Amino acid sequence: MRVKVSLMGDVCLPRPALMTVHQGTPPPPPPLLYPPKSPLPCMESPTPMMWPPGLALQQNKLTTTVFHKAQFVVLEGHDCGYAIPHVTIPPANISLPLIIAFSKRKVMFSSSKVKANGAQIGCTEIGGPPIPLPMMCCASPASLPNGFPSFNGLHTVSVGLSSGEVAAGFLAIACNILGSLVCRLEGFRDGYQDLTKELVGAANWKEWAFKTALGCLSGAARVALTADGKVLRVEIGSGYAGLRIASKELSEGGSKVEREYQVGPMQVGLAHTDNPNGTTSDQSTLSVGSPIGTGSSQLTNTYDSNGELAEQKTQTTATGGAVDYYAGDTAAISDQHTTTLQAGGHATSTTVGYAGSSSPAESWGMPL
């Protein structure tokens, strides 16, 4: 099947009628209709895919040098992120700040054969074909697969999505829902609650272990169905601060082990790749996010089959308003500088600039 790409400016929202359900507690004494900690109907605000709080915390996964209609393209694992406005019914709800602080609107499908900036293209579409491909929206007692971009069906660029990739996406959705529901049972209830639980990522070690096992299951299934996916994925923390470790199989052959450390808008990534031709590479990346753009610096060393250094590459990339700070170019929305040093000492340097406003959010009228 063919799926239209999603872009940074595409507006996404829960269907129907912006509605989800969130566990909440009206101020005491709660009405009889709404017992404490009961699920409440909730209206969520539409957001662009490039949502400023999610961009600052690098929950947004977007291309930096690949564009369509002068906009960044959504990649696998994209999440609009935190601070999406919510209003429960009734609107007086002491749990509402926590709900907003840890909101989610995440892409669950991706094309393993089509990649940009080294990552798979994210896929979501309300019209299919042949079936809708939803995003996961935050909800309680479990997230709901009812989020969709409104107009990406009008784009002219599409990617192929196999039946295995569709099945892997729906399995990941099922694991996400199952994990949330099971962790509400009696044996998982002791431990951290509310804010601390959200910051840590689990109420206790049993909940964390169960969710990790489900994540590994969905990752292994994706590898089996698409030959490209994370076999092992271990996470602790949240989008505000955390540690993530993943081991993945690559569709082109080889494997990759990734570690990521995050504190607020700053991320440090370390990756080791075993390539099918016998070479290996080690990559370290420092990224800093902001509500209007990101900047990153990356170092990659490639070693031949004998373990000798064959190539060293340094790369700096700035997007959006960060271009002004990192590159001083107010006429670019993305600026990339790459220097490659071959084993023999010969160096080549390439600078790529892309025209447009220094603030993509401003260019397309996106709310900040």
Secondary structure, 3 states (H helix, E strand, C coil): CEEECCECCCEEEECCCCEEEEEECCCCCCCCCCCCCEEEEEEECCEECCCHHHHHCCCCCEEEEEEECCEEEEECCCECCCCCCEEECCCCCCCHHHHHHCCCEEECEEEEEEEECCEEEEECECCCCCCCECEEECCCCCCEEEEEECCHHHCCCEEECCHHHHHHHHHHHHHHHHHHHHCCCHHHCCCCCHHHHHHHCCCCHHHHHHHHHHHHHHHHHHHHHHCCEEEEEEEEECCCEEEEEEEEECCCCCEEEEEEEEECCEEEEEEEEECCCCCEEEEEEEEEEECCEEEEEEEEEEECCCCCEEEEEEEEEEECCHHHHHCCCCCEEEEEEEEEEECCCCEEEEEEEEECCCCHHHHCCCCC
